[in-house]
Amino acid sequence: MNSFNSEALFVERFKETTSDMYGRDFEDTSNVERYLALGNMIREYANSNWKATKNAVKKHQTKQLYYFSMEFLMGRLLTNNLMNLGIYDTVCEGLKELGMDINDLEEIESDAGLGNGGLGRLAACFMDSLASLNYAGNGNCIRYHYGLFKQKIENDEQVEMPDCWLKYGNVWEVWKPYHGVRVKFGGYVDGYINEQGKFVTFHHPDFVVRAVPYDEPIIGYHTKTTNTLRLWDAEVDEDTAPTGNLNKYLDDVTALTANVYPDDSTPEGKELRLKQEYFFVCAGLSQIIESHLRVYPSLDNLPEKVAIQLNDTHPVLVIPELMRILCDEYDYEWDDAWKIVKGTVAYTNHTVMAEALEKWSQETVQKLLPRIYMIIEEIDRRWKFEVDHLGLCAIYPNVAVLREGQVHMANLAIVGSHSVNGVAKLHSKILVDDVFKDFVTIEPSLFNNKTNGITHRRWLMYCNPQLTSLLEDTIGDEFKTDPEKLQDLMAYVEDPVLQQKFMDVKKQRKQILADYIKKTMNIDVNVNSIFDCQSKRLHAYKRQLLNIFNVMNIYMHMKEDPNYRIYPRTFFFSAKAAPSYYLAKEIIKLINIVADRVNNDPETNEFLKVVFIPNYSVSVAEILIPAADVSEQISTAGKEASGTGNMKYMMNGALTLGTLDGANVEIVDQVGEENAEIFGLHVEDINHLKHEQAYHSWDYYRSHDEIRRVIDSLRNGYWTKDPDAFRLIYNDVLTQGDEFFVLADFGGYSRAQTHVEARYRDTNNWARTMLINIAKSGYFSSDRTIEEYASQIWNLDKIVF
């Protein structure tokens, strides 16, 4: 019987389920217990579609995608799953009958701590789109016991606390202990030539763990398709556990899945990161091979039935591991195995920065993964032979897999894939013209662009019901299943009544954020001020520093000149800095010290407020983004691969204040320069300055009074009595050359902020611009991105039930 057919039936079954699970009357159960009972009911309800999806894929031999990613930032799933299943209203009303508010249950759910930033959120959006578009697409990741960290701000500084996201368990997962896989590390490899003349290897590991899967249903929007996110946890392998030093073995097993991105500033941390990468690759591939052979007689047709997408370089060990399986376990000849690997695997690059292209010391790889290292050596040897025979030996060092004692993971990814894509047009152009130009010389058809997207279901329909309702009233509800239909809004952008309604909706969303800030931080913010938001990982190239320098300049200007006042503005920041990234942590400290001063100054605080929201997460973003008037996308041109925050802000009606970087370029292409605020050096300008060695930050310091005033204030006691409090920032922009051109872009940014204020004062034109942004945001739905991947890289067909 369907527990969600009616409110009355739901209420009856919900009370019964909760009571049965906890052995007490419903009235005596806690909200946590009720949340867990409800989650169980929803998952069980989804099970029939989950089973039907697997059966349909098997029956029709549908090609499947496996998306390998170190991160999946799924966010809370209660609302998402209820809405995708079409039972949200039934549950809401049923809970009301019981005197409960669904929001109270939603608050109990933790954000799954399975990632750090944009990379993981992109993977989550892709999962949602794959299921909603009826493609067989599965995720593969690690079941981290703790998230990156829970961020607190104490004495103006970031403090890292454990992120215990599993404190109530994970109600969406199903433990599958019978599908465990052995993963082997260390030790040595020996072998012999058998009677067929084939080299046979034996790996004698010194550390073996069991990878055990936990499966989570990924529920499509109003469709039967329910895919799987498989999370691998580490357990002891009873049969091979060492006889001595049991405690060390247990610690090593636990460490493998303890937390996302262990600190890799130490040799031990580096080893652990590499272990994690191999752990989920080895386990995931083992499951793929096993599933394939249950349906097909051999692995010859793997590329026709399986697509593997590598989300950045973390899962690149898929390539040598799949070679190991094919050659060592299934007796394939090298060339035949290599053809299967290349036909199956594709790689998405997410960075142009050389320091962010992953490299491992050959010594570490050889020590931890001796057989994998042998295969990487052979891949490199054969690749060198191929390049030499093309007459291109001069460029070989730039495309080598092994070079200067390191394994270059991006190069390995390119060599072993049939497709390499960037994630925005500008990013892909830089890959082709610069970062991987020598690979392009060898195989130009390998490279393509797939501009990132976001799921409009979570980032518009679910997180902003007020705007969604206004859109439905204006253009109908077709945009829910076809986001390109948001374009229909263009027919109404001149309507002053709609413009006012939009401003009213925006004010409602600003009030929701203001209430959240008051409740969690006890700061009052003015909902009639401009809400200016920068929320993303804290990194020097994203230039939160440029933003806070401008705030400092505005404040000092107002203090010096009582006649100078700005239109009221609230600057919101939210960002985590990696624990060992000291410059980023100092920028957080600067933002918070400036906020303390500015917010508590009665002379100016009705015009200027600064709010740093701690512990940025999907849930915080869902409150912050719909409230934004201004979307800060101010990375140094050529450094941000794409960005997806820019798309979320745009879709919720915020003005992009940005550089021509990443997907900002395509946002401007969609809306026109008049409907965005663009400033700063272009990629070509920066390349020229670097080539000519013509950029000197001291020149800007000496010749610009405002810049000099801001920089001096870091050391002259203006903000804090400690002259060394901001030494790293001072050195970064002056004595170390200002790598990310903060001072060069300061003047342009400051002028752009003045333009934003003038635009905002013209309410009707502002609303018109925001409506155009919303209308043009359908292009940035991950549905469009996934359709491009499916047809151009993965060759997927939709599931037939």
Buried (B, 14 or more C-beta within 10 A) or exposed (E): EEBBEEBEBBBEBBBBBBBEBBEEEBEEBEEEBBBBBBBBBBBEBBEEBBEBBBEBBEEEEBBBBBBBBBBBBBBBBBBBBBBBBEBBEBBBBBBEEEEBEBEEBBBBBBBBBBBBBBBBBBBBBBBBBBBBBBBBBBBBBBBBBBBBBBBEBEEBEBEBEBBEBBEBEBBBBBEEEEBBBBBBBBBEBEBEEEEEEEEEBEBEBEBBBBBBBBBBBBBBBEBBBBBBBBBBBBBBBEEBBEEEEEEEBEEBBEBBBBBBBBBBEEEEBBBBBBBBBBBBBBBBBBBBBEBBEEEBEEBEBBBEBBBBBBBBBBBBBBBBBBBBBBBBEBEBEBEBBBBBBBBBBBBBBBBBEEEBBBBBBBEBBBBBBBBBBBBBBBBBEBBBEEBEEEEBEEBBEBBBBBBEEBBBBBBBBBBBBBBBBBBBBBBBBBBBEEBBBBBBBBEEEBBBBBBBBBBBBBBBBBBBBBBBEBBBEBBEEEBBBEBEBBBBBBEBBEBEEBBEBBBEBBBBBBEBBBEBBEEEBEBEBBBEBBBBBBBBBBBBBBBBBBBBBBBBBBBBBBEEEEEEBBEBBBBBBBBBBBBEBEBBBBBBBBBBBBBBBBBEBEEBBEBBBBBBBBBBBBBBBBBBBBBBBBBBBBBBBBBBBBBBBBBBBBBBBBBBBBBBBBBBBBBBEBBEEEBBBBBBBBBEBBBEBEEEEEBBBEEBBEEBEBBBBBBEBBBEEBBBEEEEBBBBBBEBBBEEBBBBBBBBBBBBBBEBBEEBBEBBEEEEEBBBBBBBBBBBBBBBBBBBBBBBBBEEBBEBBEBEB
